[in-house]
Amino acid sequence: MVKILGEVKSEVEFMEAKEKIKKIVKECYTKLKNKEYSLEELAFTVVLGKDIEDYEKTTPQHVKALKRLSEEEREKIGAGSIIRYVKIRREPGVKLLALASLDEIDVEKYVEHIRTTFEQVLDALDISFDEIVGVSKLESFFNN
């Protein structure tokens, strides 16, 4: 989206850019809903900031995923380790990429993630995420 907008040099190009962006958002949403993304593409990648046991007050999602490992496996992971996880429907809501399967994926969590990501730009362009993905104003009213 940023690349498309960065190339705009006229009002006509701006209108074309808006249409391209709508198409990107719709494509992304449709692929999510149809489970056409691989686990790799859905994975979040973070670096563990400190050792697992040092997370006391709050537990970030990647740490929640790590806590499902055996104590022996957790001992091999420390600050600086790269953690890859996906969002799943069952508690605790996340799972390490290596242990997950596509049928566990929480599609709605990913839809919310792309919504918040895209809406920052869409709002500035006066484009509605819900309208792009085909949610009527009435449906979105009842979902809130």
Backbone as numpy.savetxt, mean C-alpha at the origin, in Angstrom:
# Nx Ny Nz CAx CAy CAz Cx Cy Cz
2.93 9.48 -11.88 2.11 10.67 -11.88 2.97 11.91 -11.88
4.01 11.89 -11.07 4.90 13.06 -10.98 5.58 13.31 -12.32
6.02 12.22 -12.95 6.68 12.34 -14.26 5.72 12.93 -15.29
4.49 12.43 -15.33 3.48 12.93 -16.27 3.23 14.42 -16.04
3.04 14.81 -14.80 2.77 16.22 -14.49 3.99 17.10 -14.78
5.17 16.54 -14.59 6.40 17.30 -14.84 6.61 17.64 -16.29
5.96 16.92 -17.18 6.12 17.15 -18.62 5.07 18.09 -19.20
4.12 18.54 -18.38 3.04 19.41 -18.84 3.57 20.82 -19.13
3.23 21.32 -20.34 3.68 22.65 -20.73 2.55 23.54 -21.24
1.33 23.00 -21.26 0.19 23.79 -21.72 -1.08 23.27 -21.05
-2.16 24.03 -21.21 -3.43 23.62 -20.63 -3.95 22.33 -21.27
-3.74 22.19 -22.58 -4.16 20.98 -23.29 -3.39 19.78 -22.73
-2.08 19.93 -22.57 -1.26 18.84 -22.01 -1.68 18.53 -20.58
-2.09 19.56 -19.85 -2.56 19.35 -18.48 -3.81 18.48 -18.46
-4.74 18.75 -19.35 -5.98 17.96 -19.44 -5.65 16.52 -19.85
-4.70 16.35 -20.77 -4.28 15.01 -21.19 -3.61 14.29 -20.02
-2.81 15.02 -19.25 -2.11 14.44 -18.10 -3.13 13.95 -17.06
-4.18 14.72 -16.84 -5.22 14.32 -15.89 -5.85 12.99 -16.31
-6.09 12.85 -17.60 -6.68 11.61 -18.11 -5.72 10.42 -17.95
-4.42 10.67 -18.21 -3.42 9.60 -18.02 -3.35 9.18 -16.56
-3.41 10.14 -15.67 -3.34 9.86 -14.23 -4.56 9.07 -13.79
-5.73 9.45 -14.29 -6.95 8.69 -13.97 -6.79 7.24 -14.41
-6.20 7.05 -15.58 -6.01 5.70 -16.11 -5.05 4.89 -15.23
-3.97 5.52 -14.77 -3.00 4.86 -13.89 -3.68 4.41 -12.59
-4.44 5.32 -11.99 -5.12 5.02 -10.72 -6.11 3.87 -10.92
-6.90 3.94 -11.97 -7.90 2.90 -12.25 -7.22 1.55 -12.48
-6.12 1.55 -13.24 -5.38 0.32 -13.52 -4.85 -0.30 -12.22
-4.26 0.53 -11.38 -3.69 0.08 -10.11 -4.80 -0.52 -9.24
-5.92 0.17 -9.14 -7.05 -0.29 -8.34 -7.58 -1.62 -8.88
-7.76 -1.71 -10.18 -8.30 -2.93 -10.80 -7.36 -4.11 -10.58
-6.06 -3.88 -10.75 -5.09 -4.97 -10.52 -5.14 -5.45 -9.07
-5.31 -4.51 -8.14 -5.43 -4.89 -6.73 -6.67 -5.73 -6.49
-7.80 -5.24 -6.96 -9.07 -5.93 -6.75 -9.07 -7.32 -7.38
-8.40 -7.47 -8.51 -8.35 -8.75 -9.22 -7.18 -9.63 -8.78
-6.46 -9.18 -7.76 -5.30 -9.91 -7.21 -4.29 -10.26 -8.31
-3.97 -9.26 -9.11 -3.02 -9.45 -10.20 -1.60 -9.00 -9.86
-1.40 -8.49 -8.66 -0.05 -8.14 -8.21 0.58 -9.35 -7.55
1.87 -9.49 -7.69 2.58 -10.58 -7.01 2.82 -10.17 -5.55
3.14 -11.14 -4.71 3.48 -10.83 -3.32 4.66 -9.86 -3.27
5.64 -10.07 -4.16 6.81 -9.19 -4.24 6.39 -7.73 -4.45
5.45 -7.53 -5.37 5.00 -6.18 -5.69 4.21 -5.55 -4.53
3.59 -6.38 -3.71 2.79 -5.88 -2.59 3.60 -5.68 -1.31
4.80 -6.20 -1.28 5.60 -6.17 -0.05 6.08 -4.77 0.31
6.03 -4.49 1.60 6.62 -3.28 2.16 8.01 -3.66 2.63
8.98 -2.80 2.39 10.36 -3.08 2.79 10.82 -2.00 3.75
11.26 -2.42 4.92 11.74 -1.47 5.93 13.01 -2.03 6.57
13.78 -1.13 7.15 14.98 -1.54 7.89 14.62 -1.51 9.37
14.96 -2.57 10.06 14.71 -2.64 11.49 15.60 -1.63 12.20
14.98 -0.66 12.86 15.73 0.44 13.49 16.49 0.02 14.74
15.95 -0.95 15.45 16.60 -1.43 16.67 16.25 -2.90 16.85
16.84 -3.55 17.82 16.57 -4.96 18.05 15.09 -5.15 18.42
14.53 -6.29 18.07 13.11 -6.57 18.25 12.65 -6.31 19.69
13.42 -6.80 20.66 13.01 -6.65 22.07 13.08 -5.21 22.57
13.72 -4.32 21.80 13.82 -2.92 22.21 12.58 -2.10 21.85
11.65 -2.70 21.12 10.39 -2.03 20.81 9.44 -2.28 21.97
9.25 -1.27 22.82 8.44 -1.46 24.01 7.13 -0.67 23.97
7.23 0.63 23.73 6.03 1.47 23.79 5.09 1.23 22.61
5.64 1.25 21.41 4.81 1.00 20.23 5.44 -0.12 19.42
4.59 -0.85 18.72 5.08 -1.97 17.91 4.72 -1.72 16.45
5.71 -1.29 15.65 5.45 -1.06 14.22 5.03 -2.36 13.53
4.40 -2.22 12.38 3.88 -3.40 11.68 4.95 -4.44 11.38
6.13 -4.00 10.94 7.16 -4.98 10.59 7.61 -5.77 11.82
7.57 -5.14 12.99 7.95 -5.83 14.22 6.86 -6.83 14.61
5.59 -6.46 14.40 4.49 -7.39 14.65 4.67 -8.66 13.81
5.08 -8.47 12.56 5.30 -9.63 11.68 6.45 -10.48 12.21
7.50 -9.84 12.69 8.67 -10.58 13.21 8.34 -11.35 14.48
7.46 -10.81 15.28 7.13 -11.45 16.56 6.42 -12.79 16.37
5.98 -13.08 15.17 5.33 -14.36 14.90 6.37 -15.46 14.64
7.62 -15.07 14.51 8.70 -16.05 14.31 9.03 -16.73 15.64
9.68 -17.87 15.54 10.13 -18.55 16.77 11.24 -17.71 17.39
11.48 -17.91 18.68 12.52 -17.16 19.38 13.88 -17.38 18.71
14.12 -18.61 18.28 15.38 -18.95 17.61 15.55 -18.15 16.32
14.47 -18.04 15.55 14.54 -17.28 14.29 14.71 -15.78 14.56
14.02 -15.27 15.60 14.11 -13.85 15.95 15.51 -13.46 16.37
16.23 -14.37 17.00 17.59 -14.07 17.48 18.54 -13.76 16.33
18.25 -14.25 15.14 19.10 -14.02 13.97 18.86 -12.65 13.34
17.82 -11.96 13.81 17.44 -10.68 13.21 17.70 -9.56 14.21
18.39 -8.53 13.78 18.68 -7.41 14.67 18.58 -6.08 13.96
18.92 -5.03 14.67 18.89 -3.68 14.11 19.68 -3.66 12.80
19.12 -3.01 11.80 19.76 -2.93 10.49 19.29 -4.00 9.51
18.57 -5.00 10.02 18.04 -6.05 9.13 16.95 -5.48 8.24
16.89 -5.95 7.01 15.85 -5.53 6.08 14.67 -6.49 6.24
13.50 -5.93 6.48 12.30 -6.72 6.73 11.31 -6.45 5.59
10.78 -7.54 5.03 9.77 -7.42 3.97 8.50 -8.10 4.46
7.40 -7.36 4.41 6.13 -7.92 4.89 4.98 -7.47 4.01
3.86 -8.18 4.15 2.63 -7.84 3.44 1.50 -7.70 4.46
0.43 -7.05 4.03 -0.74 -6.88 4.90 -1.71 -8.03 4.62
-2.16 -8.67 5.71 -3.06 -9.82 5.59 -4.37 -9.57 6.36
-5.37 -10.40 6.09 -6.69 -10.23 6.72 -6.72 -10.67 8.18
-5.96 -11.69 8.55 -5.97 -12.20 9.92 -5.05 -11.40 10.84
-5.32 -11.50 12.15 -4.45 -10.86 13.14 -3.05 -11.44 13.05
-2.01 -10.66 13.19 -1.98 -9.25 13.58 -2.09 -8.28 12.40
-2.53 -8.77 11.25 -2.72 -7.89 10.10 -1.53 -7.80 9.17
-0.41 -8.40 9.57 0.80 -8.39 8.74 1.48 -9.76 8.83
2.27 -10.05 7.79 3.00 -11.32 7.78 4.27 -11.12 6.96
5.33 -11.77 7.38 6.57 -11.68 6.63 6.34 -12.20 5.21
6.92 -11.54 4.25 6.75 -11.89 2.84 7.03 -13.38 2.59
8.11 -13.87 3.14 8.52 -15.26 2.90 7.51 -16.28 3.41
6.65 -15.89 4.34 5.69 -16.82 4.95 4.27 -16.65 4.42
4.06 -15.62 3.60 2.71 -15.26 3.16 2.33 -15.91 1.83
1.01 -15.92 1.58 0.51 -16.36 0.28 -0.49 -15.32 -0.22
-0.69 -15.28 -1.53 -1.56 -14.26 -2.13 -2.99 -14.32 -1.60
-3.49 -15.51 -1.27 -4.88 -15.59 -0.82 -5.10 -15.00 0.57
-4.03 -14.69 1.30 -4.15 -14.07 2.62 -4.19 -12.55 2.56
-3.83 -11.99 1.43 -3.68 -10.54 1.29 -4.98 -9.80 1.62
-4.84 -8.72 2.37 -5.98 -7.86 2.70 -6.08 -6.78 1.63
-6.83 -7.08 0.59 -6.95 -6.19 -0.56 -7.43 -4.80 -0.13
-8.38 -4.75 0.80 -8.93 -3.46 1.23 -7.87 -2.57 1.89
-6.95 -3.18 2.63 -5.85 -2.39 3.25 -4.98 -1.77 2.16
-4.73 -2.52 1.09 -3.93 -2.00 -0.01 -4.69 -0.93 -0.79
-6.00 -1.10 -0.93 -6.81 -0.07 -1.59 -6.72 1.22 -0.78
-6.82 1.12 0.55 -6.69 2.31 1.40 -5.30 2.95 1.24
-4.29 2.10 1.12 -2.93 2.60 0.97 -2.78 3.38 -0.35
-3.29 2.83 -1.45 -3.16 3.55 -2.72 -4.06 4.79 -2.71
-5.20 4.70 -2.02 -6.08 5.87 -1.92 -5.32 7.04 -1.28
-4.71 6.79 -0.12 -4.02 7.88 0.58 -2.81 8.38 -0.23
-2.16 7.47 -0.94 -1.02 7.86 -1.76 -1.47 8.73 -2.94
-2.46 8.25 -3.67 -2.92 8.97 -4.86 -3.70 10.24 -4.52
-4.48 10.23 -3.45 -5.34 11.37 -3.14 -4.58 12.67 -2.94
-3.35 12.57 -2.49 -2.57 13.79 -2.30 -2.43 14.56 -3.61
-2.23 13.83 -4.69 -2.10 14.47 -6.01 -3.48 14.71 -6.60
-4.37 13.74 -6.48 -5.71 13.86 -7.08 -6.47 15.07 -6.54
-6.39 15.32 -5.24 -7.08 16.47 -4.66 -6.61 17.77 -5.31
-5.32 17.87 -5.53 -4.77 19.07 -6.15 -5.25 19.22 -7.60
-5.58 18.11 -8.23 -6.05 18.13 -9.62 -7.58 18.15 -9.71
-8.24 18.22 -8.56 -9.70 18.22 -8.49 -10.28 16.95 -9.12
-9.68 15.80 -8.77 -10.13 14.50 -9.25 -10.50 13.67 -8.03
-11.62 12.95 -8.11 -12.07 12.11 -7.00 -11.60 10.68 -7.20
-10.92 10.14 -6.20 -10.47 8.74 -6.23 -11.68 7.82 -6.41
-12.73 8.06 -5.62 -13.93 7.21 -5.70 -14.55 7.21 -7.08
-14.61 8.36 -7.72 -15.19 8.42 -9.06 -14.33 7.65 -10.06
-13.02 7.73 -9.93 -12.12 7.00 -10.83 -12.35 5.50 -10.73
-12.46 5.02 -9.49 -12.57 3.57 -9.29 -14.02 3.08 -9.39
-14.93 4.01 -9.63 -16.31 3.61 -9.88 -17.19 3.49 -8.66
-16.76 4.08 -7.54 -17.60 4.08 -6.35 -18.49 5.32 -6.44
-19.78 5.12 -6.41 -20.69 6.27 -6.49 -20.65 7.05 -5.19
-21.09 8.27 -5.25 -21.14 9.11 -4.04 -22.02 8.46 -2.97
-23.11 7.80 -3.38 -24.01 7.15 -2.44 -23.30 5.99 -1.72
-22.55 5.17 -2.48 -21.81 4.05 -1.88 -20.78 4.56 -0.87
-20.03 5.60 -1.25 -18.98 6.10 -0.35 -19.61 6.71 0.90
-20.83 7.27 0.77 -21.53 7.82 1.93 -21.84 6.70 2.93
-22.33 5.56 2.44 -22.69 4.45 3.31 -21.48 3.73 3.88
-20.31 3.83 3.21 -19.10 3.17 3.70 -18.38 3.98 4.76
-18.78 5.21 4.97 -18.10 6.07 5.97 -18.76 6.02 7.32
